[in-house]
Amino acid sequence: MGKKYLARLAHLSFIKAILVTPAPRWMVLIADTLIVAFCCNATFLLNGQGLPFSDITFQAGVITLTYLIFSLILKSYQYIIRLSAIEDMYRLAMLVSLSSSTLIIGCLIFESIYGSRNMSIWNICIIAGVSFSLMMSMRLLMKYIYTLITGAAGNRKPVIVLGTSINSFVFASALKNETEGRFEPVAILNKSDKHYDSTLNGIPIIQFDANSTKSIFEKYHCDTLLFMSTQIDLMRSEFADSFLSNGIKLLMLNQFEEFEVAPTNDTLPTMLSRYVRDINIEDLLGRDTIHTNNPHIVQQIKDSVVLITGAAGSIGREIVFQIAALGAKEIVLVDQAETPMHDIHLELEERFPNAKTHLFIGDIKNLPRMEYVFKTFRPQFVFHAAAYKHVPMMENNPSEAILTNVIGTKNIADLSIKYEVDKFVMISTDKAVKPTNIMGASKRIAEIYVQSLHFHNAKALSQRHTRFITTRFGNVLGSNGSVIPRFQKQIEAGGPVTVTHKDIIRYFMTIPEACSLVLEAGCMGYGGEIYIFDMGKPIKIYDLACRMISLAGLKVNQDIKIVETGLRPGEKLYEELLNDKERTIATHHKKIMIAKVQTYEFDEVSKSVDLLKELAESDNNTQLVAQMKLIVPEYRSNNSQWENLDKQE
């Protein structure tokens, strides 16, 4: 009944206004002064030993004035009264200590001069103790009333906080005490054996038990677990499945460095609640984020002209943004997709209004058009992200895969030499390793051409020459055509979620990670390298689908079914970053390695690529694919119409 009454009070506009608006400083000062005056008069009346009323009034006035002076000096009235805590207690302790000490010293000086005391030292001490207690009690009472009323009115969401360290306990306590918060911690779920069966700030600490997860949350009438970003590694393990499988929603508090500055005396403190967000599948990737911290990246990119092909694609646009953040002199965006280019232009104007950018609509297959952009802007860096990448689509259109992924790459690479580009960084794929499809094989041929061109050009020129660098990526979360958006749409539509095979596995990385690696490779590369990096453990696509369904608060194969559709043309169960004959060497970054791959003579490669172009332009697909298999002997088609070419060998 009490909480219901408080809730009704809290919804009254004038009550809410009083609670939300910090009390004026002069009101707090007057309240403290009245408390001291009351304590003085009460003490003298009860322990005044028959003092005349005029003496009581005089002594009470002196004591009250002393306290008032020190209040003004120490500014003990400036803190928001309903948020008073340790700092406020310290200020009040200083106030009564200095005031009473001053009065006692004054009393002793008076006694040494006139031979008698003008007031009792004992009374001064009593007044000090009682005044401190009442002033602090007033602050705590106001805070308690405010917490009760705002908590009742705010309809806070009950949550259980994951406790693995002292920071977790502080976090839970802060959530409970914050003003106008969104969450009400009802328990702390302790992962360790410490602090079991105890309480913190009135919040019970309970021991985690995977077998009783559901009953724990039902006991506290809660369906949400809240944890800190520093605990994400734990949540990436099977530990998270204990909650997801029981329909428990997961929320995460972002890193502390993202918080706003500390509040001033006139403002409310920043609420932790505003930094709590829903967890997404990227958070549960199961691998550490790769960070690059190379100051040479800034030195090389800053004040340089940078050209990015495929700039409107998922990887390309992120490279554009990271290049803009590094302060490039000019950024040339090349893509044939009109609408995405328009969208990225608007976003660039909003995020980087001072960046000098040029939007160039064109197809990398169109050599004269590409030469015009090189001749016009004279780039120093080229990041080549343009490519066809959908495996089943390219399996049915091999000529287009060759013309774009191979001949388009050849055009950009050749122009980079002609117009003296410093560095050319090509984005490849793990599907280029032991390719089983047209797309992967076309990217491997592009790798071979770029690498052989580098060594050929380096031999021909004894002085400055273009350095060609290749990076291989796994699957990128959130990219166009990524499995994540497709699963999300299928879940929103009520299912089913389709996977090609229950055992299919893939490596995953985020778009910012991929692009930071591109920049790192562009910085550290001397030319001719193929960079790969430690992508952690591969992830089963079926398990990924299960987690996404659970994150949506649904049950696998009850609310949303998962259906196997069979491997698509050219698709294989697992991807590799290196083939059997390749090895790696370390770099200065422990997560980034250089693949030692077979190299080829440029003259032979150039003739083979020219033949591919002729076959592709004539749409002679059978001979085209056969020629691809000659260039890449390890290319073996899988679940594809081109498998018969392997049998003929």
C-alpha distance (Angstrom), angle and dihedral (degrees) to the residues before:
residue distance angle dihedral
M1 . . .
G2 3.80 . .
K3 3.81 94.1 .
K4 3.81 91.9 46.0
Y5 3.81 89.5 52.6
L6 3.80 90.8 48.4
A7 3.79 90.3 49.5
R8 3.80 90.6 54.1
L9 3.78 90.3 49.2
A10 3.79 91.8 48.9
H11 3.79 92.4 55.7
L12 3.80 91.8 56.6
S13 3.79 105.8 103.7
F14 3.79 97.3 -134.4
I15 3.82 92.7 48.2
K16 3.79 90.3 48.7
A17 3.80 91.4 48.8
I18 3.80 91.4 51.7
L19 3.78 91.8 49.7
V20 3.78 97.9 44.7
T21 3.82 96.4 43.9
P22 3.82 113.4 73.4
A23 3.81 112.3 -117.9
P24 3.84 113.4 -102.6
R25 3.79 112.8 -98.9
W26 3.78 93.4 -122.8
M27 3.81 89.9 57.7
V28 3.80 91.4 55.4
L29 3.81 90.5 46.1
I30 3.81 91.6 50.6
A31 3.81 91.3 46.9
D32 3.82 91.5 52.0
T33 3.81 91.3 46.2
L34 3.82 92.3 50.3
I35 3.81 90.1 49.8
V36 3.81 90.9 53.7
A37 3.81 91.3 46.1
F38 3.80 90.7 49.7
C39 3.81 92.0 49.0
C40 3.81 91.0 49.5
N41 3.78 94.8 51.6
A42 3.80 93.6 42.0
T43 3.80 91.8 49.9
F44 3.80 94.5 47.5
L45 3.78 92.3 46.4
L46 3.81 92.6 49.8
N47 3.79 97.9 35.1
G48 3.80 104.2 17.1
Q49 3.80 95.4 112.7
G50 3.79 93.1 -135.8
L51 3.80 98.5 -48.1
P52 3.81 114.5 171.8
F53 3.79 115.5 -104.5
S54 3.81 91.0 -113.8
D55 3.83 91.1 56.5
I56 3.80 91.6 47.3
T57 3.78 90.3 51.3
F58 3.82 92.4 47.5
Q59 3.81 95.2 47.5
A60 3.81 92.0 44.4
G61 3.81 88.9 51.0
V62 3.82 92.7 50.6
I63 3.80 92.7 48.4
T64 3.80 93.5 44.8
L65 3.81 91.6 48.1
T66 3.81 90.7 49.9
Y67 3.78 91.1 52.4
L68 3.81 90.5 46.4
I69 3.81 92.2 52.8
F70 3.80 92.9 50.5
S71 3.82 90.6 44.9
L72 3.79 88.3 57.5
I73 3.82 91.4 46.5
L74 3.81 96.0 46.3
K75 3.83 93.7 34.7
S76 3.77 91.0 -140.3
Y77 3.81 89.1 161.0
Q78 3.81 96.1 61.1
Y79 3.80 99.3 81.6
I80 3.81 121.0 95.1
I81 3.76 100.0 -96.5
R82 3.79 97.9 -143.9
L83 3.83 90.7 52.5
S84 3.82 96.7 49.5
A85 3.78 115.0 140.3
I86 3.80 138.8 136.9
E87 3.81 95.5 -24.9
D88 3.79 91.4 51.1
M89 3.81 91.2 48.1
Y90 3.80 89.1 52.1
R91 3.82 91.7 51.1
L92 3.79 92.5 49.3
A93 3.81 91.3 47.6
M94 3.80 89.0 52.5
L95 3.80 90.3 47.7
V96 3.81 96.6 53.9
S97 3.83 93.2 38.7
L98 3.80 95.0 52.8
S99 3.81 93.6 39.7
S100 3.81 94.8 49.0
S101 3.83 92.2 42.2
T102 3.80 90.8 51.7
L103 3.82 91.3 48.7
I104 3.80 92.4 47.9
I105 3.81 92.3 48.6
G106 3.80 89.5 47.6
C107 3.79 89.8 48.9
L108 3.84 91.9 51.7
I109 3.81 92.3 47.1
F110 3.82 89.5 50.3
E111 3.82 89.7 50.6
S112 3.84 92.8 50.4
I113 3.81 90.9 51.9
Y114 3.79 102.3 39.0
G115 3.80 101.0 24.1
S116 3.80 95.4 -120.0
R117 3.80 137.7 67.3
N118 3.77 119.9 -106.2
M119 3.82 91.4 -149.9
S120 3.78 140.2 8.6
I121 3.83 117.3 -90.2
W122 3.78 88.0 -152.1
N123 3.81 90.5 57.6
I124 3.80 90.5 49.5
C125 3.82 89.8 55.0
I126 3.80 92.4 46.9
I127 3.81 91.2 49.7
A128 3.82 89.9 49.1
G129 3.79 93.8 51.8
V130 3.78 96.4 44.0
S131 3.83 93.6 43.4
F132 3.80 91.8 51.8
S133 3.79 91.6 48.7
L134 3.79 94.2 48.9
M135 3.82 96.2 44.0
M136 3.80 91.3 48.8
S137 3.79 91.5 43.9
M138 3.79 90.3 52.6
R139 3.79 90.5 54.7
L140 3.80 94.4 45.6
L141 3.79 91.5 46.7
M142 3.79 92.0 52.0
K143 3.79 90.3 48.4
Y144 3.81 91.7 48.4
I145 3.79 93.4 49.1
Y146 3.79 91.0 46.5
T147 3.81 91.9 49.8
L148 3.79 92.4 49.0
I149 3.77 95.3 47.5
T150 3.80 98.3 42.0
G151 3.79 90.9 43.0
A152 3.79 91.6 52.0
A153 3.79 93.0 44.8
G154 3.76 97.6 41.8
N155 3.81 97.0 61.0
R156 3.77 90.5 -142.0
K157 3.77 117.0 -155.7
P158 3.81 111.8 -112.1
V159 3.81 111.9 -123.6
I160 3.78 137.2 174.4
V161 3.81 112.9 -134.8
L162 3.79 119.9 -141.2
G163 3.79 108.1 -124.5
T164 3.79 119.0 -158.6
S165 3.80 101.4 137.5
I166 3.80 143.1 12.0
N167 3.81 88.1 -87.9
S168 3.78 89.4 63.4
F169 3.79 91.0 54.2
V170 3.79 91.9 48.5
F171 3.81 88.9 48.4
A172 3.82 92.6 52.5
S173 3.79 91.8 47.8
A174 3.81 91.8 48.0
L175 3.80 91.4 51.0
K176 3.78 90.7 52.8
N177 3.79 93.8 48.8
E178 3.79 100.1 41.1
T179 3.77 117.1 110.7
E180 3.79 119.1 -109.0
G181 3.79 89.9 -2.7
R182 3.79 125.6 176.4
F183 3.79 97.5 -138.5
E184 3.79 137.2 55.3
P185 3.83 112.5 -158.2
V186 3.80 105.9 -141.0
A187 3.81 96.3 175.2
I188 3.78 144.1 -1.6
L189 3.79 114.3 -127.5
N190 3.78 104.4 -146.1
K191 3.81 117.3 -152.7
S192 3.80 94.7 -170.3
D193 3.80 130.5 59.5
K194 3.81 93.1 -112.4
H195 3.81 124.2 100.8
Y196 3.79 90.4 13.8
D197 3.80 117.1 166.1
S198 3.81 95.2 9.8
T199 3.79 135.9 106.8
L200 3.80 136.3 -121.1
N201 3.80 119.1 -156.8
G202 3.78 87.8 -22.6
I203 3.82 93.4 -49.1
P204 3.82 114.1 122.5
I205 3.82 117.1 -127.1
I206 3.80 111.2 -142.0
Q207 3.78 131.5 -173.1
F208 3.81 118.5 -110.8
D209 3.79 115.0 -116.4
A210 3.81 117.8 174.6
N211 3.80 91.0 -155.0
S212 3.79 93.8 56.4
T213 3.80 100.7 37.6
K214 3.79 93.7 116.4
S215 3.83 94.4 47.6
I216 3.83 91.3 48.8
F217 3.79 92.6 56.1
E218 3.80 92.1 42.8
K219 3.81 90.2 51.9
Y220 3.80 91.2 57.3
H221 3.82 94.0 38.9
C222 3.78 89.6 -121.1
D223 3.81 134.4 132.2
T224 3.81 101.1 -178.8
L225 3.80 135.1 81.6
L226 3.80 116.9 -160.5
F227 3.79 120.9 -161.8
M228 3.80 139.1 167.4
S229 3.80 124.9 -105.0
T230 3.80 88.9 -117.0
Q231 3.81 87.1 66.9
I232 3.81 94.3 55.5
D233 3.81 93.6 106.3
L234 3.79 89.2 60.3
M235 3.80 91.1 48.3
R236 3.81 90.6 52.2
S237 3.78 89.8 64.8
E238 3.79 128.6 73.9
F239 3.79 86.0 -81.4
A240 3.82 89.7 85.3
D241 3.80 90.9 54.7
S242 3.81 89.1 66.0
F243 3.79 87.7 68.4
L244 3.80 101.6 32.4
S245 3.79 92.2 52.6
N246 3.81 89.5 54.5
G247 3.79 95.3 49.6
I248 3.81 94.4 -105.9
K249 3.79 113.2 155.6
L250 3.82 116.4 -131.5
L251 3.80 123.2 -140.7
M252 3.80 126.4 -179.9
L253 3.80 134.2 -155.4
N254 3.81 111.2 -137.6
Q255 3.79 124.3 -126.2
F256 3.79 116.5 -63.5
E257 3.79 93.5 -123.7
E258 3.80 87.9 68.1
F259 3.79 91.7 66.2
E260 3.77 122.6 108.9
V261 3.79 122.6 -107.3
A262 3.76 119.0 -74.4
P263 3.81 115.3 -82.8
T264 3.77 123.9 -100.8
N265 3.79 122.2 -131.0
D266 3.79 90.1 -93.2
T267 3.79 98.2 51.7
L268 3.74 137.6 64.8
P269 3.80 115.8 -109.6
T270 3.77 120.4 -100.7
M271 3.79 110.2 -89.9
L272 3.79 118.5 -123.6
S273 3.80 88.1 -147.7
R274 3.77 92.8 72.7
Y275 3.81 89.7 61.9
V276 3.79 94.3 53.3
R277 3.79 113.1 101.8
D278 3.79 140.9 170.4
I279 3.76 114.6 -86.8
N280 3.79 116.9 -118.5
I281 3.76 133.9 -159.7
E282 3.81 92.2 -98.8
D283 3.81 88.2 63.1
L284 3.80 89.6 56.4
L285 3.79 95.2 47.8
G286 3.76 90.9 123.7
R287 3.80 97.3 -128.6
D288 3.79 138.6 87.4
T289 3.78 118.0 -102.7
I290 3.78 113.6 -107.9
H291 3.79 111.7 -125.9
T292 3.78 124.8 -165.2
N293 3.77 119.9 -158.9
N294 3.78 106.9 176.1
P295 3.82 116.4 147.2
H296 3.81 89.3 -163.2
I297 3.81 88.8 69.8
V298 3.79 89.8 66.0
Q299 3.80 92.1 43.5
Q300 3.80 92.6 53.1
I301 3.80 99.8 40.2
K302 3.81 99.3 38.8
D303 3.80 112.5 97.0
S304 3.84 91.3 3.9
V305 3.80 129.8 122.4
V306 3.80 107.9 -117.9
L307 3.80 127.0 -168.9
I308 3.82 121.1 -161.0
T309 3.79 121.8 -169.6
G310 3.79 117.2 -156.3
A311 3.79 85.5 26.5
A312 3.80 93.8 159.6
G313 3.80 93.7 54.9
S314 3.79 126.2 93.6
I315 3.81 96.4 -94.6
G316 3.79 95.3 33.2
R317 3.79 95.7 54.2
E318 3.81 92.2 49.5
I319 3.81 90.1 50.5
V320 3.80 87.9 51.5
F321 3.81 91.7 53.4
Q322 3.80 93.9 46.0
I323 3.81 91.3 47.6
A324 3.81 89.9 49.7
A325 3.81 90.1 50.9
L326 3.82 89.5 53.3
G327 3.81 91.2 57.7
A328 3.79 103.0 -110.8
K329 3.80 114.0 -172.5
E330 3.81 93.2 -130.1
I331 3.80 132.7 -2.1
V332 3.79 119.6 -154.6
L333 3.81 114.0 -160.6
V334 3.81 115.6 -158.7
D335 3.80 122.1 -171.5
Q336 3.79 139.2 126.8
A337 3.83 94.7 -139.0
E338 3.81 105.5 100.2
T339 3.81 102.5 -169.8
P340 3.84 96.8 44.9
M341 3.81 88.5 48.3
H342 3.79 89.7 53.3
D343 3.81 90.3 49.4
I344 3.80 94.0 50.4
H345 3.81 89.9 47.6
L346 3.82 90.7 57.0
E347 3.80 91.6 47.0
L348 3.80 91.6 49.2
E349 3.80 90.9 52.4
E350 3.79 89.5 52.5
R351 3.82 99.8 42.6
F352 3.81 100.7 31.7
P353 3.81 108.1 22.4
N354 3.81 92.1 165.2
A355 3.81 96.0 51.4
K356 3.80 114.6 110.2
T357 3.80 105.8 -135.5
H358 3.80 135.2 171.6
L359 3.80 122.1 -157.7
F360 3.79 111.2 -149.5
I361 3.80 118.0 -174.8
G362 3.77 110.3 -154.0
D363 3.81 147.1 118.9
I364 3.81 117.9 -111.0
K365 3.82 87.6 -138.9
N366 3.82 88.2 65.1
L367 3.81 101.5 84.5
P368 3.86 97.9 -174.1
R369 3.80 90.8 49.7
M370 3.81 91.6 48.9
E371 3.80 91.6 47.3
Y372 3.78 89.5 54.2
V373 3.83 91.8 57.2
F374 3.83 92.0 47.9
K375 3.78 92.3 46.9
T376 3.82 92.3 47.5
F377 3.81 101.0 46.3
R378 3.84 104.6 22.4
P379 3.84 96.0 -149.1
Q380 3.79 121.0 -151.1
F381 3.80 94.3 -160.8
V382 3.81 127.6 37.6
F383 3.80 121.6 -167.8
H384 3.79 107.7 -168.8
A385 3.81 109.8 -156.5
A386 3.81 100.1 143.5
A387 3.81 112.8 115.4
Y388 3.78 145.9 122.4
K389 3.80 107.3 -106.7
H390 3.83 111.6 167.4
V391 3.79 105.8 111.8
P392 3.85 101.4 -154.1
M393 3.82 91.8 42.7
M394 3.78 93.6 53.1
E395 3.80 91.6 43.8
N396 3.78 87.2 67.0
N397 3.82 95.2 39.0
P398 3.82 107.3 43.3
S399 3.80 94.5 155.6
E400 3.80 92.1 59.5
A401 3.81 91.0 45.8
I402 3.81 89.8 55.4
L403 3.79 95.8 42.8
T404 3.81 93.0 51.3
N405 3.80 106.0 29.0
V406 3.81 97.2 37.7
I407 3.81 109.5 19.8
G408 3.83 92.5 35.5
T409 3.80 89.3 51.7
K410 3.82 89.8 47.1
N411 3.80 90.2 53.3
I412 3.80 93.7 51.9
A413 3.82 93.0 42.7
D414 3.82 94.1 48.8
L415 3.80 91.5 47.5
S416 3.80 89.9 49.8
I417 3.79 89.2 60.8
K418 3.80 94.2 42.7
Y419 3.81 93.0 52.1
E420 3.82 95.0 38.7
V421 3.80 100.3 -115.0
D422 3.80 111.4 -174.3
K423 3.79 97.7 -141.1
F424 3.77 135.4 9.3
V425 3.82 115.4 -163.7
M426 3.79 117.0 -168.6
I427 3.78 124.2 -162.9
S428 3.78 112.5 -140.1
T429 3.80 133.2 168.9
D430 3.78 141.2 -120.5
K431 3.81 86.0 -116.9
A432 3.81 86.7 75.2
V433 3.81 88.7 71.8
K434 3.81 110.9 89.7
P435 3.80 88.8 -17.7
T436 3.78 119.0 -144.6
N437 3.79 96.2 -179.5
I438 3.79 143.1 47.0
M439 3.79 94.0 -105.7
G440 3.81 94.8 53.3
A441 3.78 92.7 44.2
S442 3.80 92.2 49.5
K443 3.81 90.5 52.5
R444 3.80 90.9 48.4
I445 3.81 90.3 52.7
A446 3.81 88.6 49.8
E447 3.82 88.7 52.0
I448 3.80 90.7 50.8
Y449 3.80 92.8 49.4
V450 3.81 94.6 47.7
Q451 3.79 94.0 46.3
S452 3.81 95.2 45.7
L453 3.82 89.8 46.1
H454 3.79 90.5 54.7
F455 3.80 94.9 52.8
H456 3.81 91.9 42.7
N457 3.80 91.9 50.8
A458 3.80 92.8 44.3
K459 3.81 90.5 55.4
A460 3.79 93.0 46.9
L461 3.81 94.4 50.6
S462 3.79 120.6 52.6
Q463 3.80 92.0 -172.3
R464 3.80 134.0 44.0
H465 3.81 114.9 -15.7
T466 3.81 139.5 163.8
R467 3.79 114.6 -83.7
F468 3.80 115.9 -142.6
I469 3.80 118.8 -153.6
T470 3.82 130.0 179.0
T471 3.80 129.5 -158.4
R472 3.79 125.3 -165.6
F473 3.79 120.0 -149.4
G474 3.76 135.9 -171.8
N475 3.77 123.0 -141.9
V476 3.79 115.3 -41.3
L477 3.79 119.9 -138.3
G478 3.77 114.4 -128.4
S479 3.80 95.4 14.0
N480 3.77 123.1 134.9
G481 3.79 106.2 -77.6
S482 3.80 93.3 14.6
V483 3.78 117.2 151.2
I484 3.82 91.9 -123.1
P485 3.84 98.3 67.8
R486 3.81 89.6 43.7
F487 3.80 92.0 53.1
Q488 3.81 90.4 46.7
K489 3.80 92.0 53.8
Q490 3.80 91.4 47.3
I491 3.81 91.5 50.2
E492 3.81 91.8 48.2
A493 3.79 89.1 50.9
G494 3.80 91.2 53.7
G495 3.79 96.3 -103.3
P496 2.84 163.0 -137.6
V497 3.79 100.5 -157.3
T498 3.79 109.0 -149.5
V499 3.79 126.2 -146.2
T500 3.77 122.9 177.0
H501 3.80 94.6 -137.5
K502 3.80 134.3 1.5
D503 3.81 92.5 -132.6
I504 3.80 99.5 44.4
I505 3.82 113.4 125.4
R506 3.79 133.0 -168.9
Y507 3.80 140.3 -178.4
F508 3.79 114.8 -119.1
M509 3.77 137.4 -161.0
T510 3.79 135.8 165.2
I511 3.78 124.4 -105.5
P512 3.84 95.1 -114.1
E513 3.82 89.3 50.8
A514 3.79 91.9 50.7
C515 3.77 92.4 50.4
S516 3.77 95.2 45.3
L517 3.80 86.6 55.2
V518 3.79 90.5 51.2
L519 3.81 90.1 54.1
E520 3.79 91.9 44.9
A521 3.80 91.0 51.4
G522 3.77 90.9 47.3
C523 3.78 88.8 54.2
M524 3.81 102.5 42.6
G525 3.81 98.6 36.2
Y526 3.80 120.2 108.3
G527 3.80 90.8 -174.4
G528 3.78 137.5 -84.3
E529 3.83 94.8 48.8
I530 3.78 127.8 130.5
Y531 3.78 107.6 -152.7
I532 3.77 124.5 -153.9
F533 3.78 129.4 168.6
D534 3.76 142.0 -153.3
M535 3.80 104.0 -86.7
G536 3.78 95.1 178.5
K537 3.76 122.1 -128.7
P538 3.80 120.8 -15.1
I539 3.79 115.9 -110.6
K540 3.78 126.6 -131.3
I541 3.80 108.9 -122.0
Y542 3.80 90.5 -144.7
D543 3.82 90.8 55.9
L544 3.80 89.0 47.4
A545 3.81 90.0 55.0
C546 3.82 91.0 48.5
R547 3.79 92.2 52.3
M548 3.79 93.1 47.7
I549 3.80 90.9 51.9
S550 3.81 90.6 49.0
L551 3.81 91.8 47.3
A552 3.80 87.3 56.3
G553 3.81 88.2 58.3
L554 3.80 93.6 -108.6
K555 3.80 134.2 120.2
V556 3.78 122.3 -114.1
N557 3.81 114.2 -112.0
Q558 3.81 90.2 -1.0
D559 3.79 105.0 64.8
I560 3.81 94.7 10.3
K561 3.79 124.4 23.1
I562 3.80 124.5 -146.7
V563 3.79 114.2 -141.4
E564 3.82 127.8 -167.6
T565 3.80 112.1 -137.9
G566 3.81 100.4 -179.3
L567 3.79 130.7 -106.6
R568 3.80 114.2 -54.2
P569 3.79 122.1 -127.9
G570 3.79 110.2 -67.9
E571 3.79 94.1 6.5
K572 3.80 122.7 132.7
L573 3.78 131.5 -164.1
Y574 3.79 95.9 -116.0
E575 3.80 139.4 19.1
E576 3.79 127.3 -137.6
L577 3.77 132.6 -154.7
L578 3.81 95.3 -155.2
N579 3.76 132.8 25.6
D580 3.78 122.7 -130.4
K581 3.83 95.2 -91.3
E582 3.76 94.8 50.2
R583 3.78 129.8 88.7
T584 3.77 134.8 -179.6
I585 3.77 139.0 -126.2
A586 3.79 125.3 -153.7
T587 3.80 127.2 -109.2
H588 3.80 131.8 -161.5
H589 3.83 87.2 -85.6
K590 3.79 110.6 72.8
K591 3.81 92.4 -146.9
I592 3.82 96.3 48.2
M593 3.80 123.5 75.4
I594 3.79 138.7 175.5
A595 3.79 117.8 -123.6
K596 3.79 115.0 -135.5
V597 3.78 101.3 -142.9
Q598 3.77 136.3 172.5
T599 3.79 112.0 -84.9
Y600 3.79 127.1 -146.2
E601 3.79 136.7 -151.8
F602 3.78 110.1 -100.6
D603 3.82 96.5 -137.7
E604 3.80 91.9 57.5
V605 3.79 92.7 43.4
S606 3.80 91.5 48.5
K607 3.83 92.1 52.8
S608 3.81 91.5 48.0
V609 3.82 92.1 49.4
D610 3.83 91.0 49.1
L611 3.79 88.9 53.2
L612 3.80 90.5 49.2
K613 3.79 88.9 53.6
E614 3.81 92.5 52.7
L615 3.80 92.0 48.7
A616 3.80 92.7 46.1
E617 3.79 93.8 49.1
S618 3.81 89.7 51.7
D619 3.83 91.5 46.3
N620 3.80 90.5 -126.1
N621 3.78 91.2 154.5
T622 3.79 99.8 170.9
Q623 3.79 94.1 54.2
L624 3.81 89.0 39.6
V625 3.80 93.6 57.6
A626 3.80 90.8 42.7
Q627 3.81 89.3 54.7
M628 3.81 90.4 49.1
K629 3.79 89.2 55.4
L630 3.80 90.1 52.1
I631 3.80 91.5 53.3
V632 3.83 92.9 44.3
P633 3.83 105.9 34.8
E634 3.82 93.0 -177.2
Y635 3.82 90.8 59.4
R636 3.82 107.3 114.4
S637 3.80 118.4 171.1
N638 3.79 117.3 -126.9
N639 3.79 126.2 -158.6
S640 3.79 87.4 -13.2
Q641 3.79 142.2 124.6
W642 3.81 87.4 -118.5
E643 3.82 94.7 65.1
N644 3.79 90.6 96.5
L645 3.82 89.1 67.4
D646 3.81 89.2 62.5
K647 3.82 90.8 52.9
Q648 3.80 91.4 54.0
E649 3.79 92.8 60.6
